[in-house]
Amino acid sequence: MSEENKEFIVKNVRLCFPESLFTRPTFENKLQDKYECQFLLDPKDPEHKVAIKAISAEVKNLIETELGGDKPENKYCCVKTFDMHTKRGKREEYKDMIYIKCKSKQRPRVVDRTLTMMDKDDERIYGGCRALVKFSLWGADSKFGPTIGGNIIVVQWMGNDEPFGAGHISDEEALEGLEELEPDEELFAAGNNTKEETAEENLFG
C-alpha cells in the first residue's frame, strides 16, 4: 500500500446508517474493530459526476499500481453501484447511486457547518441528511484477496434532506401532543378502573 493515498472532498453526499460514525457496528453479533462512514453520490448531480470520474480513475490506478492489475470482487471494493435489495431490506435510496463505504480505527471527526464537533445525540445527523466527506482510497492484497478500501477522515454536516426510511424523527415531533405532568398527578383519573391485570389480560382480553 502506498504511504500517501489520494484524498477526496465531496459535498452534498447522502449519509447512510450514520450511527456507525459514533459507535462501531456489529456483524453477526461481533463488534467490528473500525468505525464506518457510508454515503451515496448521485451520478445525475453535476458535481458528483465530476467526483465519480476522479474516484473511478483512482480505483483503476490502485488496481494497476497496488493490485498488479487484479480487480477485486465487488464486495471487496468500497466503491460500487449497489443493489437496492440489501441484507437490511429493500433500500430504494440506493437505486442508481454510487455507494462508498469508508472506515477508520479512530472515531471519525464529525462537525457542523461552523466546524463545531457533533455527537451521536445530535438529531441533525440521520440517514439521508446532506454532508461533506473527506476520505482517501487504498489498495492492498488482504486475506480476502485484492481489496480496494477507503479511510474516512472527516464528515461535515451540510443540511437536511428527506430521511431514509422512517427512522428519523425530531424531538419536537416525538413530543407533539404531550404535556408536562405535575409531580403529584395521580396515575389514574377518578372513576377509572384501577384493578390490577396481567399482561395476558391486557393484551388478549
C-alpha positions as CSV (number, residue, x, y, z in Angstrom):
1,M,0.0,0.0,0.0
2,S,1.3,3.5,-0.8
3,E,2.3,5.6,2.2
4,E,0.3,8.5,0.8
5,N,-3.2,8.0,-0.5
6,K,-5.1,10.4,-2.7
7,E,-7.7,12.4,-0.7
8,F,-11.1,13.4,-1.9
9,I,-13.5,16.0,-0.7
10,V,-17.1,15.6,-1.9
11,K,-20.0,17.9,-0.9
12,N,-23.7,17.1,-0.6
13,V,-23.5,13.3,-0.3
14,R,-26.3,11.4,1.5
15,L,-25.3,9.7,4.7
16,C,-26.4,6.1,5.3
17,F,-26.5,4.4,8.7
18,P,-24.6,7.4,10.3
19,E,-24.8,5.7,13.8
20,S,-21.6,3.8,12.7
21,L,-19.8,7.1,12.7
22,F,-20.1,7.2,16.5
23,T,-20.4,3.6,17.5
24,R,-18.6,0.7,16.0
25,P,-21.1,-1.6,14.2
26,T,-21.7,-5.3,14.9
27,F,-21.7,-8.0,12.2
28,E,-23.0,-11.5,13.0
29,N,-23.2,-10.4,16.7
30,K,-19.5,-9.5,16.7
31,L,-18.3,-5.9,17.4
32,Q,-16.2,-4.7,14.5
33,D,-12.8,-3.0,15.1
34,K,-13.5,0.0,12.9
35,Y,-16.0,2.8,12.6
36,E,-17.8,3.3,9.3
37,C,-19.0,6.0,7.1
38,Q,-21.4,5.0,4.3
39,F,-22.6,7.6,1.8
40,L,-24.2,8.0,-1.7
41,L,-23.3,10.0,-4.7
42,D,-25.8,10.9,-7.4
43,P,-24.4,10.4,-10.9
44,K,-27.1,12.9,-12.2
45,D,-25.6,15.7,-9.9
46,P,-23.0,17.7,-12.0
47,E,-20.6,18.0,-9.1
48,H,-21.0,14.4,-8.1
49,K,-20.5,13.3,-11.7
50,V,-17.0,15.0,-11.7
51,A,-16.2,13.4,-8.3
52,I,-17.3,10.0,-9.5
53,K,-15.0,10.3,-12.6
54,A,-12.0,11.2,-10.4
55,I,-12.8,8.4,-7.8
56,S,-13.1,5.8,-10.6
57,A,-9.8,6.9,-12.1
58,E,-8.2,6.4,-8.7
59,V,-9.7,3.0,-8.3
60,K,-8.3,2.0,-11.7
61,N,-4.9,3.4,-10.7
62,L,-4.9,1.4,-7.5
63,I,-5.8,-1.8,-9.3
64,E,-2.8,-1.3,-11.6
65,T,-0.2,0.1,-9.1
66,E,-1.2,-1.8,-5.9
67,L,-3.0,-4.9,-7.0
68,G,-0.9,-5.9,-10.0
69,G,-3.9,-5.5,-12.3
70,D,-6.1,-7.9,-10.3
71,K,-9.6,-6.5,-10.0
72,P,-11.3,-7.1,-6.6
73,E,-14.6,-8.8,-6.2
74,N,-17.5,-6.3,-5.9
75,K,-17.9,-7.0,-2.2
76,Y,-14.2,-6.2,-1.6
77,C,-14.3,-2.8,-3.4
78,C,-15.6,0.1,-1.3
79,V,-16.8,2.0,-4.4
80,K,-19.7,0.4,-6.2
81,T,-23.2,0.5,-7.6
82,F,-25.4,-1.2,-5.0
83,D,-28.4,-3.5,-5.4
84,M,-31.1,-1.8,-3.5
85,H,-32.2,-5.2,-2.1
86,T,-29.6,-5.4,0.7
87,K,-29.4,-7.6,3.8
88,R,-31.0,-4.8,5.7
89,G,-34.1,-4.9,3.4
90,K,-35.1,-3.1,0.3
91,R,-33.4,0.2,0.0
92,E,-34.9,2.4,-2.7
93,E,-32.4,5.2,-1.9
94,Y,-29.5,3.1,-3.3
95,K,-31.1,2.8,-6.7
96,D,-28.9,4.3,-9.5
97,M,-26.5,5.7,-6.9
98,I,-22.8,5.3,-6.3
99,Y,-22.2,3.8,-2.9
100,I,-19.0,4.3,-0.9
101,K,-18.1,2.8,2.5
102,C,-15.0,4.1,4.3
103,K,-13.7,3.0,7.7
104,S,-11.5,4.3,10.5
105,K,-9.9,2.8,13.6
106,Q,-10.4,6.1,15.4
107,R,-13.8,7.6,15.7
108,P,-14.2,10.0,12.7
109,R,-14.4,13.7,13.3
110,V,-18.0,14.9,12.7
111,V,-18.6,18.6,12.6
112,D,-21.3,21.0,11.7
113,R,-21.2,24.0,9.3
114,T,-19.3,26.1,12.0
115,L,-16.8,23.3,12.5
116,T,-18.2,22.5,15.9
117,M,-17.9,18.9,16.9
118,M,-21.1,16.8,16.8
119,D,-22.0,13.7,18.8
120,K,-24.4,10.8,18.4
121,D,-27.2,12.6,20.2
122,D,-27.3,15.4,17.6
123,E,-30.6,14.9,15.7
124,R,-29.2,16.7,12.7
125,I,-27.3,13.6,11.8
126,Y,-29.6,10.9,10.3
127,G,-29.8,8.6,7.4
128,G,-30.5,10.8,4.3
129,C,-29.0,14.1,5.6
130,R,-26.5,16.0,3.5
131,A,-22.8,16.1,4.3
132,L,-19.4,16.9,3.1
133,V,-17.0,13.9,3.3
134,K,-13.2,13.9,3.2
135,F,-11.7,10.5,2.6
136,S,-8.9,8.5,0.9
137,L,-8.7,5.3,-1.1
138,W,-6.2,2.4,-0.8
139,G,-5.5,-0.9,-2.5
140,A,-3.9,-4.0,-1.0
141,D,-3.8,-7.8,-1.1
142,S,-5.7,-8.7,2.0
143,K,-6.7,-12.0,3.5
144,F,-9.8,-11.8,1.2
145,G,-7.7,-11.2,-1.9
146,P,-7.4,-7.9,-3.9
147,T,-9.1,-5.2,-2.0
148,I,-10.0,-1.5,-2.6
149,G,-10.8,0.2,0.7
150,G,-11.5,3.7,2.0
151,N,-10.4,5.7,5.0
152,I,-12.8,8.3,6.3
153,I,-11.1,11.5,7.6
154,V,-13.8,13.9,8.4
155,V,-17.6,14.4,7.9
156,Q,-19.2,17.8,7.9
157,W,-23.0,18.2,8.2
158,M,-24.3,20.4,5.5
159,G,-28.1,20.3,5.7
160,N,-31.3,18.3,5.9
161,D,-32.9,16.2,3.2
162,E,-35.7,13.6,3.0
163,P,-34.8,11.0,5.7
164,F,-34.2,7.4,4.5
165,G,-36.9,5.1,5.8
166,A,-38.9,6.1,8.8
167,G,-36.0,6.1,11.3
168,H,-35.6,9.9,11.8
169,I,-38.0,11.9,13.9
170,S,-37.1,15.2,15.7
171,D,-37.6,15.7,19.4
172,E,-40.4,18.2,18.7
173,E,-42.3,15.7,16.5
174,A,-41.9,12.9,19.1
175,L,-43.2,15.1,21.9
176,E,-46.1,16.6,20.0
177,G,-49.4,16.1,21.8
178,L,-47.8,15.6,25.2
179,E,-47.8,17.9,28.1
180,E,-45.7,18.1,31.3
181,L,-47.2,16.3,34.2
182,E,-47.3,17.6,37.8
183,P,-45.1,15.5,40.2
184,D,-48.1,14.6,42.3
185,E,-50.5,14.0,39.5
186,E,-52.5,10.7,40.0
187,L,-51.7,7.8,37.7
188,F,-55.4,7.0,37.3
189,A,-58.1,9.6,36.8
190,A,-61.0,9.4,39.3
191,G,-63.6,6.8,38.3
192,N,-61.2,4.7,36.2
193,N,-60.9,1.0,36.8
194,T,-57.6,0.5,38.7
195,K,-57.9,-3.3,39.0
196,E,-54.6,-4.9,38.5
197,E,-54.4,-7.0,35.4
198,T,-51.9,-9.4,34.0
199,A,-50.1,-8.7,30.7
200,E,-52.1,-11.5,29.1
201,E,-55.4,-10.0,30.3
202,N,-54.4,-6.6,28.9
203,L,-53.3,-7.9,25.6
204,F,-55.9,-10.6,24.9
205,G,-59.0,-9.6,27.0
